[in-house]
Amino acid sequence: MDDKAISTTGWRGSREGWLQAGYDALIETGIDGVKVMTLARRLGLSRTSFYWFFHDREALLNALLDMWDSHTTGPLIAATREPAQTQAEAMLTVIGCFLSDAFDSRLEFAVRSWALRDPAIAQRVTVADALRLEALSAMLMTWGHDAMAADVRARTIYLVQIGYISMQSSEDLATRLTRIPSYVQIYTGTLPDPHEIARFNARFQNG
């Protein structure tokens, strides 16, 4: 998200603007920074303006969690269901989701950090983890892996990708791309064809 996403209507701002401010605060300073007065100062608006768009702070937090769902779990599940000619291509689509803007890694990190302090948020993350793993397993089973193998492979895929996010890995894109073929082989048991890798690399190198 960027500042262009914030639009104001009159002196109260807008729901989108308040939500964007909450998102920015959560990313930059964590859940403690998502407070109505703090956001009002950020937007240059009165504190009471907030209540035209949200009943209370809890409503804003719920909206941020809904945003997290739609910007992480939703795109990942969709990626597992994309048509593919080969198993390697299907896996590249999933890996590409994590590398692209479709999966909001910063928001994922912020919500997981929040979950360390709040059992209710931790439970919501647990539910999301289960849905994501189920989608990955289902994709692998469509390519012939039995239930146990699909589950283990799904966990390997997922834990590696979430590990990159949780550890805030500083691995540069060029290095990451050189490892993709080996990741695909480990995850699926098949190597991608050179043309599949070339197409994948071009997507991100030219992005």
PyMOL commands that set and color helices and strands:
alter all, ss='L'
color gray80, all
select helices_A, chain A and resi 3-5+15-29+31-33+36-43+47-52+57-80+87-99+105-115+119-142+147-166+173-188+194-205
alter helices_A, ss='H'
color red, helices_A
deselect
rebuild
show_as cartoon
